[in-house]
Amino acid sequence: MGKKKGEYGLLLIPCNSVHTFFMRYNLDAVFLDKNNKIISIKRLIKPFSLVPPVPKARKVLEFPSSIHATTYMNTEDQISFYSDQE
């Protein structure tokens, strides 16, 4: 928050809604169910906005709209998460 631009995404757990209060750039939000399936994508969320709760969403991936991370994502797509930490 408060930065003029973003360079990476953020995974919020548990989460089913987002706000962009105090943000200074547009966000894209990818809403995931408990199995990491995309159930909704909200693009170009303007600063100081509120996205109401998305039913059945358990996680939200947020990306700065400027990095175009959601360009090839669609609802019903499955997301996989990997960790290099063991």
SULVEN-V130700 format. One record per pair of residues at least 24 apart in sequence whose ideal C-beta (glycine too) atoms are under 10 Angstrom apart, sorted by the first residue. I is the first residue (numbers start at 1). J is the second residue. Records with the same first field share a line. If there is no record, write none. Layout:
I->J ; J
This chain:
1->47
3->64
5->64 ; 66 ; 67
6->62 ; 63 ; 64 ; 65 ; 66 ; 67
7->63 ; 64 ; 66 ; 67
8->62 ; 63 ; 64 ; 67 ; 69
9->61 ; 62 ; 63 ; 64 ; 67 ; 69 ; 70
10->60 ; 61 ; 62 ; 63 ; 64
11->59 ; 60 ; 61 ; 62 ; 79 ; 81
12->58 ; 59 ; 60 ; 61 ; 62
13->58 ; 59 ; 60
14->57 ; 58 ; 59 ; 60
15->53 ; 54 ; 57 ; 58 ; 59 ; 60 ; 61 ; 62
16->40 ; 51 ; 52 ; 53 ; 54 ; 55 ; 56 ; 57 ; 58 ; 59 ; 60
17->50 ; 51 ; 52 ; 53 ; 54 ; 57 ; 60
18->42 ; 45 ; 49 ; 50 ; 51 ; 52 ; 53 ; 54 ; 57 ; 60 ; 62
19->45 ; 47 ; 48 ; 49 ; 50 ; 51
20->45 ; 46 ; 47 ; 48 ; 49 ; 50 ; 51 ; 62
21->47 ; 48 ; 49 ; 50
22->47 ; 48
23->47 ; 48 ; 49 ; 62 ; 64
24->48
25->64 ; 65 ; 66
26->63 ; 64 ; 65 ; 66
27->51 ; 60 ; 62 ; 63 ; 64 ; 65 ; 66
28->61 ; 62 ; 63 ; 64 ; 65 ; 66 ; 67 ; 68 ; 69 ; 70 ; 71 ; 73
29->54 ; 57 ; 60 ; 61 ; 62 ; 63 ; 65 ; 70
30->57 ; 59 ; 60 ; 61 ; 62 ; 63 ; 69 ; 70 ; 73 ; 75 ; 77 ; 79
31->55 ; 56 ; 57 ; 58 ; 59 ; 60 ; 61 ; 75
32->56 ; 57 ; 58 ; 59 ; 60 ; 61 ; 77 ; 78 ; 79 ; 81
33->57 ; 58 ; 59 ; 78
34->58 ; 59
35->78 ; 79
36->61 ; 77 ; 78 ; 79 ; 80 ; 81
37->75 ; 76 ; 77 ; 78 ; 79
38->70 ; 73 ; 74 ; 75 ; 76 ; 77 ; 78 ; 79
39->75 ; 76
40->75
41->70 ; 73 ; 74 ; 75 ; 77
42->70
43->68 ; 70 ; 71 ; 73
44->70
